Amino acid sequence: MVTPVSVLFLCTGNSCRSIMAEALFSHYGGQRFRSYSAGSFPTGEVHPVSLATLQAKGIGVAGYRSKPWDEFTHQPMDIVITVCDAAAGESCPAFPGEPLKAHWGVSDPAKFQGSEEETQAEFTRICNQLETRVQALVDLPVEEMDREALRQALQEIGRL
């Protein structure tokens, strides 16, 4: 049996973007991948519109929680991806296993101001953008790629 590729999504609050990325990756990644998410300054709760957006796509939401990234500093990761500009600029802790790092920045839907309908549309837009990137990563033959090719592919996916 092949060991799954572990992917950690980081954000500041771990309430919207990183949670959505983790859930999408868990959904699409199958047995090939294991996904996690965390924040540098977690809010302590998952934004309810994040969960509603995922559920509307048929993605399970049970068990997701906002957590600090130090929960993962003793767990080897293959890939660490920041999904917000704030987390990309922060100094990340060292993760065992020398993970590849990439930045897939998207705007924070929790900071969006508008009507309930406009807010839902913004969460959906962000979730769709993350979904496109997650599916692109899942479609790669990650197990067969060398580190440099995978690093380049992760950077390209971040521009999608």
C-alpha positions as CSV (number, residue, x, y, z in Angstrom):
1,M,0.0,0.0,0.0
2,V,1.3,3.5,-0.9
3,T,1.5,6.1,1.9
4,P,-0.9,8.9,1.2
5,V,0.5,12.4,0.4
6,S,-0.2,14.7,3.3
7,V,-1.2,18.3,2.6
8,L,-1.6,21.0,5.2
9,F,-3.6,24.2,4.3
10,L,-2.7,27.2,6.4
11,C,-4.4,30.5,6.9
12,T,-4.6,33.0,9.7
13,G,-8.0,32.3,11.3
14,N,-8.6,28.7,10.1
15,S,-12.3,29.5,9.8
16,C,-13.0,29.9,6.0
17,R,-10.4,29.3,3.3
18,S,-8.2,26.7,4.8
19,I,-11.2,24.8,6.1
20,M,-12.8,24.8,2.7
21,A,-9.5,23.7,1.0
22,E,-9.1,20.9,3.6
23,A,-12.7,19.7,3.0
24,L,-12.5,19.9,-0.8
25,F,-9.2,18.0,-0.7
26,S,-10.6,15.3,1.5
27,H,-13.5,15.0,-0.8
28,Y,-11.6,14.8,-4.1
29,G,-8.3,13.3,-2.9
30,G,-9.6,9.9,-2.1
31,Q,-7.1,7.5,-0.6
32,R,-4.1,9.1,-2.3
33,F,-4.1,12.1,0.0
34,R,-4.6,13.2,3.6
35,S,-5.6,16.8,4.1
36,Y,-5.4,19.0,7.2
37,S,-5.8,22.7,7.9
38,A,-4.7,25.1,10.6
39,G,-4.2,28.8,11.4
40,S,-1.6,31.0,12.9
41,F,-4.2,32.7,15.0
42,P,-7.3,30.4,14.8
43,T,-10.6,32.0,15.5
44,G,-11.8,28.9,17.4
45,E,-14.8,28.4,15.2
46,V,-15.5,27.5,11.6
47,H,-17.5,30.2,9.8
48,P,-21.0,28.9,9.3
49,V,-21.2,30.2,5.7
50,S,-18.1,28.2,4.9
51,L,-19.9,25.0,6.1
52,A,-23.1,26.0,4.2
53,T,-21.1,26.6,1.0
54,L,-19.4,23.2,1.2
55,Q,-22.7,21.4,2.0
56,A,-24.3,23.1,-1.0
57,K,-21.6,21.4,-3.1
58,G,-22.3,18.0,-1.5
59,I,-19.1,18.1,0.6
60,G,-19.3,16.6,4.1
61,V,-18.6,19.0,6.9
62,A,-18.6,16.8,10.0
63,G,-15.6,17.2,12.3
64,Y,-14.0,20.3,10.9
65,R,-12.7,22.7,13.5
66,S,-10.5,25.8,13.8
67,K,-7.1,24.8,15.2
68,P,-3.6,26.2,15.6
69,W,-0.8,25.1,13.3
70,D,1.3,24.0,16.2
71,E,-0.9,20.9,16.4
72,F,1.0,19.7,13.3
73,T,4.6,20.7,14.0
74,H,5.4,17.1,15.0
75,Q,3.6,15.5,12.1
76,P,5.5,15.1,8.8
77,M,3.8,16.9,5.9
78,D,4.6,16.5,2.2
79,I,3.0,19.8,1.1
80,V,2.2,23.0,3.0
81,I,0.0,25.5,1.2
82,T,-0.9,29.0,2.4
83,V,-4.3,30.2,1.2
84,C,-4.3,33.8,2.5
85,D,-1.9,36.6,2.1
86,A,-1.4,37.1,5.8
87,A,-0.3,33.5,6.4
88,A,2.1,33.7,3.4
89,G,3.9,36.6,5.0
90,E,4.2,35.1,8.4
91,S,7.1,32.9,9.4
92,C,5.7,29.4,9.4
93,P,6.8,26.8,12.0
94,A,9.1,24.1,10.9
95,F,7.3,20.9,9.9
96,P,9.1,17.6,9.9
97,G,9.8,16.0,6.5
98,E,10.9,19.1,4.7
99,P,7.5,19.7,3.0
100,L,7.2,21.6,-0.3
101,K,5.6,25.0,0.3
102,A,3.2,26.9,-2.0
103,H,1.0,29.9,-1.8
104,W,-2.5,29.8,-3.2
105,G,-3.8,33.2,-2.0
106,V,-7.5,34.0,-2.2
107,S,-9.4,36.9,-0.6
108,D,-11.0,36.4,2.8
109,P,-14.8,35.9,2.4
110,A,-15.3,36.5,6.1
111,K,-14.2,40.1,5.6
112,F,-16.6,40.7,2.7
113,Q,-19.4,43.2,3.4
114,G,-22.7,42.9,1.6
115,S,-26.1,41.5,1.8
116,E,-26.7,37.9,2.9
117,E,-27.1,36.9,-0.8
118,E,-23.9,38.8,-1.8
119,T,-22.0,37.2,1.1
120,Q,-23.0,33.7,0.0
121,A,-22.0,34.5,-3.6
122,E,-18.6,35.6,-2.3
123,F,-18.1,32.4,-0.3
124,T,-19.1,30.4,-3.3
125,R,-16.7,32.3,-5.6
126,I,-13.8,31.6,-3.2
127,C,-14.8,28.0,-2.7
128,N,-15.0,27.5,-6.5
129,Q,-11.5,29.0,-6.9
130,L,-10.1,26.7,-4.2
131,E,-12.0,23.7,-5.8
132,T,-10.3,24.4,-9.2
133,R,-6.9,24.4,-7.5
134,V,-7.6,21.3,-5.4
135,Q,-8.8,19.4,-8.4
136,A,-5.7,20.4,-10.4
137,L,-3.5,19.1,-7.6
138,V,-5.5,15.9,-7.3
139,D,-5.2,15.3,-11.1
140,L,-1.3,15.5,-10.9
141,P,0.6,12.2,-10.8
142,V,2.2,13.5,-7.5
143,E,3.6,10.1,-6.6
144,E,5.7,10.0,-9.8
145,M,6.9,13.6,-9.8
146,D,10.3,14.7,-8.5
147,R,10.4,17.6,-5.9
148,E,11.2,20.3,-8.4
149,A,8.5,19.4,-10.9
150,L,6.0,19.2,-8.1
151,R,7.1,22.5,-6.6
152,Q,6.7,24.2,-10.0
153,A,3.3,22.6,-10.5
154,L,2.1,23.8,-7.1
155,Q,3.2,27.4,-8.0
156,E,1.4,27.2,-11.3
157,I,-1.8,25.9,-9.6
158,G,-1.7,28.9,-7.3
159,R,-2.0,31.1,-10.3
160,L,-5.2,29.4,-11.5
